Each structure stands twice: as structure tokens, then as C-alpha cells.
Amino acid sequence: MLLKSLSVFKKGALFGAVSSIGLAMGAAPTAMAAGWEPTKPVEFVIPAGTGGGADQMARLIQGIVVKHNLMKQSLIPVNKSGGAGAEGFLAVKDAKGDPHKIVITLSNLFTTPLATGVPFNWKDMTPVAMLALDQFVLWVNAESPYKTAKDYIAAAKSAAADPPKRFKMGGTGSKQEDQIVTVGLEKATGSKFTYLPFKGGGAVAVQLVGKHIESSVNNPIEAVAQWRAGKLRPLCVFDDTRMPYKTKVTSSMAWNDIPTCTESGVPTDYVMLRGIFMPPGVTQEQVSFYVDLFKKVRETPEWKKFMEDGAFNQSFMSGKEFAAWVEKTEGLHRNLMKEAGFLAKK
């Protein structure tokens, strides 16, 4: 099955590594307090469009840093979404030795070079930290007749035989996470969708509210406002366990009330990285500053609320453990994209 390999790794090495780094990181903040810090504004590169999950997270972090005075210098978000995020990654790759530039990553860290052949690999940058893992949810318009993922997939399968009638699935970009999830859904259920790419998760949500598409696989944070407003309906989460958050988001539902896709007879799962990288050639002292910074960010009430509002998996990693996770996850994406036919031709 296309996506199940991710959940196997997630259960083992991913969460095992999270628990293993506590002692290694425990003494770091004291040592870093008198160490290196930025001497000019820091450019915070977002390799995605405005309104999507990466953009929202980066701008929240900027606000937290300002509100809690966590840096003496400014943190300035800059969207560089061209080439499915390649513009942003290449900008960081080319800034060798510059500690005043960081980038927030999503899984286009893997999918963009694999799908496009752009001369970039995550090893061209310096891993800093995993901030969280993001979920994917199957969404439909709230006025849709489909109340369960099983009912929706059955209808999609019925329409699949006639291409003009196929259900339209909206997603961010081509041959990226949303389309990987869509292909996994097709392979797991025998359905077939017309996949329509948009520039960001915000645009996808707008298209679904306007009934220009039948469904999306947006991240929770990208559709929560429309769900809360009664415009969208979640059918299932692409994970092997339900999201833990039990506070009501709408008058009747919490994130925890959304069944897993497997529970709903749709056996696919996938989670996405939200992490931080720096240019190549920076020092360990400079990396440590940002590890400490993001640990402080994670302790704020604003971050904790954002994590719950967006139903994030709050896993955190840094150092060698994070680099090992990234390397293995790159291999998993290569296998997934090869099976989906998304690898760039050499």
C-alpha cells in the first residue's frame, strides 16, 4: 500500500527518538545563554505561498518572538514559493555560512527535488529542529450529502468511470504532499479523482467553500476557520490514531471526534514535517541558538494554543536524531513518489 510505510516508521524510530533526546538537550539552554546570537535581522524563509500552514506557523512564531522578547533582532518572514518551494530552498542553500537566514520546511523539502530534479537536497542545508508533525484531513463542503469518508469514497468510485464526472480533489501544488495523499487514497480504495493544484492551503479552502471542488486533503490549520464557521466538514484524518485534542472546535465536534481514515474503511495515513533548517557552513553555536529559541517558543501559551487549534502532533527533535529522521523520511518519500510515478525523469 502506498502510504502505510510512513506509519511503521512513525510508530518506531520517530517517537522513540523523541524520548531519547531529552538528556542530550537538557543542559543546552544554560550553555547557550552567553553564546552566539544574531547581530542583524534574521530572514525567515517560507518556501510556500501565503495563507497555508507553513506561512501561518512562521508568522505565528514571528509574533511570539516579538511578544515575549525572545530575540534582540527582528525575525522577518519572506515567502519564496516559486518552483514548488525550490526558490526558498535554493536561497538558503546559496547563503553558505550565513546564520541570519533560516527556513521553515514542510515535506516539499523532499518532494520538490524528487519531482522536479532541481539541484537541491536537504543535506545542502543544516538541520535545526523538528517543530511538529502536521496531519491531513479529508474535507468536503458542509452542504455535501456525504457524512462519512466511506460514503464519499463510494460516490467518488461511482463517478470515476466517466472522466468528466470525476470528483475534483483540490490540493497545494503538483507532485507534493497533497497529491501524494490523493494518489494513496486512489490506490487504497480503487477510486479516481481529478486533482487540481493551487498555490496554498488557504486557496484550497476557498475553492472548497465555493464548491469549485468536491474535496480537499488540507491540513487542519488550513481549514479550521471554515470548519468552525460551518462551511466545511471533516470526514477522516489520515493517521493511524485519532488526534488527541478534545476541546470542541464547533458546537458539536472536537478534533478527537474525527475518525481515522482507517476506521472509516479508507486505509491510508500520512504526516508532514514542520521543521527548521539553516544554510550550510554555520557553526554549532549558531545552530544551538535557534534550537534554544524554538524550545522557548514551544513553551508559550500562544504556541500551545496554535498546536491545539491546528491539531498538530507535537513531536520535537534536534541534533543527530532529527538529521537521522530526515534522512529516513527522504527515502520513504522517494519510494512513495516512485510508486506514484512522480519522480523526475533523468
ABEGO torsion letter per residue (X at the ends): XAAAAAAAAAABAAAAAAAAAAAAAAAAAAAAAABBBBABBBBBBBABBBGBAAAAAAAAAAAAAAAAGABABBBBBBBBABGGGAAAAAAAAAABGBAABBBBBBAAAAAAAAAAGBBBBAAABBBABBABBBBBBBBBBAABABABAAAAAAAAAAAAABAAABBBBBBBEBGBAAAAAAAAAAAAAGBBBBBBBBABAAAAAAAAAAGABABBABBAAAAAAAAAAGABBBABBBBABBBABABBABAABBAAABBBAAAAGBBBBBBBBBBBBBBBGBBAAAAAAAAAAAAAAAABAAAAAAAAAAGBBABBBBEAAAAAAAAAAAAAAAAAAAAAGABBBX
